[in-house]
Amino acid sequence: MEVSENFQIKLRLGSKIFPITVKRSDEEIYRAAEKLINEKYSFYAERYPNQGDASYFSMAALDIALSLKRNEYHNDTQPFVECIQELVKEMEDCLK
């Protein structure tokens, strides 16, 4: 019997459960994302009671998006690549 690469998992986000189909190799990352979302959701629900699911999910999404964008900016290697390319060109010119 062949095992399918895709299968259905249930993710709990806040008080809702979402059945989704994922690749078996991606299940761990989906579970980690579920945990992160729920941690952020809980953080805002504790800090700002009685605001509702939509507000908590919005704040969690903003928090996670800001973290992602900060990491993108910190991991931007293009300026270093350009600098190294310029240095290599200068070295090649000197060696000619």
Order of alpha helices (4+ residues) and beta strands (2+ residues): beta-beta-alpha-alpha-alpha
